[in-house]
Amino acid sequence: MASYLIVVYGPPLAGKTTLAWELARSLPGKTAVLSTDHLLAGSIATSDTDALAELDMAHTQLRLLTANYLKNRYNLVVEGPFYFERDGVLHSFEPEIDQLVALMRHLTEKALVLRLDAPESVLTRRAHAAGREDELASALRLRAAYRDRSGDQFRAFDTGEIAPAEIVAASRELLLATGVS
């Protein structure tokens, strides 16, 4: 069985985690979800004063864990913003997406990159509903920072208009039917 690598990225509150888990549960075989946010928040008790060094370390862990899951023939859904704001400074790790897919090309037969976004009004509503109002301003700044992408492996979805189940169905179709690689 082929293993799949799916990278889901976008600003906070866009629905990355929800989609990642729904997508992971829909794939055949062993599947894991790996989150950059969880690597940062779930592993570090006291932050480094050098925010960029800490972000670099988390992305190194991301590459190593991705390789390990794929080597063991897991499907893997990687999710995270790939843009971070620390002390008012934006740090871009968006190029890491392409690097991750390229580095793992020999460990997976198929890869897909999904960018999620939503209008400001939707992000605002979600922030209030989740009690995450303190993240909204940063989410909006991060949302504006992403670059446009294109290619066979890439798809963009507006989660304000398209339900997670529809994105999962479209992604599965791309992975299983068209042979995205």
Legacy VTK file of the C-alpha trace (Angstrom):
# vtk DataFile Version 3.0
C-alpha trace
ASCII
DATASET POLYDATA
POINTS 181 float
0.000 0.000 0.000
1.181 3.502 -0.847
1.733 5.962 1.946
0.447 9.497 1.652
1.885 12.763 2.908
-0.612 15.577 3.252
0.440 19.003 4.519
-2.391 21.220 5.785
-1.444 24.818 6.502
-2.962 28.249 6.962
-3.607 30.847 9.627
-4.859 30.093 13.132
-8.636 29.533 13.271
-8.828 28.383 9.620
-9.735 24.817 10.633
-6.412 23.028 10.105
-6.615 20.726 13.104
-10.241 19.761 12.458
-9.506 19.003 8.817
-6.261 17.154 9.584
-8.018 14.728 11.934
-11.011 14.207 9.631
-8.689 13.598 6.710
-6.480 11.239 8.714
-9.487 9.181 9.819
-10.644 8.877 6.204
-7.410 7.428 4.805
-6.854 3.699 4.418
-4.290 2.003 6.638
-2.120 3.370 9.427
-2.348 7.136 9.659
-0.930 9.758 12.017
-1.363 13.501 12.487
1.662 15.647 13.269
1.141 19.258 14.391
3.763 21.999 14.488
1.703 23.785 17.139
1.715 20.673 19.320
5.465 20.275 18.872
5.906 23.802 20.165
3.240 23.994 22.857
3.133 20.348 23.895
6.833 19.765 24.341
8.327 23.010 25.603
7.700 23.937 29.231
9.757 27.138 29.263
10.354 28.940 25.982
13.760 29.888 24.633
14.473 33.610 24.558
15.518 33.084 20.930
12.133 32.464 19.270
13.657 31.708 15.875
15.950 29.010 17.322
12.948 27.381 18.982
10.937 27.469 15.751
13.905 26.009 13.839
14.158 23.197 16.399
10.449 22.388 16.079
10.707 22.201 12.294
13.752 19.948 12.537
11.677 17.666 14.781
8.873 17.853 12.238
11.148 16.617 9.432
12.569 13.805 11.567
9.165 12.627 12.780
7.738 12.843 9.255
10.544 10.656 7.914
10.052 8.145 10.731
6.288 7.828 10.182
6.676 7.482 6.420
9.551 5.003 6.792
7.188 2.887 8.881
4.548 3.135 6.130
2.116 5.423 7.893
0.011 7.892 6.004
0.816 11.241 7.553
-1.121 14.475 7.816
1.127 17.354 8.885
-0.686 20.473 10.042
0.389 23.878 11.187
0.493 27.538 10.297
4.078 27.521 8.907
4.026 31.244 9.738
4.521 32.273 13.334
4.408 35.551 15.184
6.722 35.956 18.157
7.132 39.273 19.958
5.475 41.100 17.063
7.812 39.597 14.443
6.561 37.275 11.694
8.705 34.217 11.025
8.085 32.384 7.759
8.529 28.641 7.581
6.366 28.391 4.472
9.362 27.265 2.338
9.591 24.280 4.724
6.440 22.896 3.119
8.102 22.427 -0.262
11.277 21.183 1.401
9.337 18.645 3.451
7.545 17.272 0.377
10.794 17.153 -1.605
12.779 15.472 1.186
10.104 12.820 1.673
9.533 12.033 -2.015
11.360 8.703 -1.688
9.399 7.683 1.402
5.933 8.343 0.028
4.327 7.694 -3.287
1.842 10.532 -3.099
1.832 14.000 -1.561
-0.707 16.774 -1.351
-0.453 20.311 0.061
-3.665 21.976 1.261
-3.877 25.641 2.205
-6.860 26.604 4.317
-8.136 30.123 4.707
-11.331 31.879 5.726
-12.601 35.447 5.528
-11.921 37.790 8.438
-15.560 37.584 9.545
-15.356 33.788 9.798
-12.058 33.875 11.680
-13.538 36.456 14.051
-16.624 34.326 14.692
-14.479 31.244 15.318
-12.173 33.141 17.677
-15.128 34.296 19.769
-16.783 30.860 19.754
-13.560 29.157 20.875
-12.569 31.778 23.444
-9.440 32.547 21.398
-9.987 36.268 20.864
-6.388 36.920 21.919
-5.200 35.074 18.766
-7.364 36.929 16.257
-5.108 39.910 15.462
-2.144 37.595 14.934
-4.258 35.219 12.816
-5.229 38.087 10.536
-1.613 39.236 10.153
-0.495 35.679 9.406
-3.361 35.196 6.955
-2.124 38.142 4.898
1.465 36.853 4.805
0.992 33.623 2.820
2.114 33.604 -0.787
0.085 32.259 -3.684
1.006 28.740 -4.731
0.194 26.554 -7.701
0.912 23.090 -9.024
-0.552 19.600 -9.186
0.173 18.894 -5.517
-1.450 22.078 -4.224
-5.063 22.984 -3.448
-6.521 25.967 -1.593
-9.838 25.900 0.259
-11.958 28.597 1.896
-13.243 26.946 5.057
-15.842 29.668 5.399
-17.517 28.304 2.263
-16.539 24.636 2.141
-17.222 22.165 4.948
-14.407 19.901 6.191
-16.206 16.808 4.844
-16.185 18.303 1.341
-12.473 19.122 1.583
-11.777 15.577 2.796
-13.722 14.121 -0.140
-11.902 16.332 -2.662
-8.514 15.504 -1.111
-9.191 11.761 -1.070
-10.211 11.923 -4.700
-6.969 13.680 -5.586
-4.877 11.178 -3.629
-6.636 7.977 -4.588
-7.770 8.658 -8.141
-5.423 11.060 -9.878
-2.112 9.798 -8.548
-0.767 13.106 -7.267
2.883 12.473 -6.500
LINES 1 182
181 0 1 2 3 4 5 6 7 8 9 10 11 12 13 14 15 16 17 18 19 20 21 22 23 24 25 26 27 28 29 30 31 32 33 34 35 36 37 38 39 40 41 42 43 44 45 46 47 48 49 50 51 52 53 54 55 56 57 58 59 60 61 62 63 64 65 66 67 68 69 70 71 72 73 74 75 76 77 78 79 80 81 82 83 84 85 86 87 88 89 90 91 92 93 94 95 96 97 98 99 100 101 102 103 104 105 106 107 108 109 110 111 112 113 114 115 116 117 118 119 120 121 122 123 124 125 126 127 128 129 130 131 132 133 134 135 136 137 138 139 140 141 142 143 144 145 146 147 148 149 150 151 152 153 154 155 156 157 158 159 160 161 162 163 164 165 166 167 168 169 170 171 172 173 174 175 176 177 178 179 180
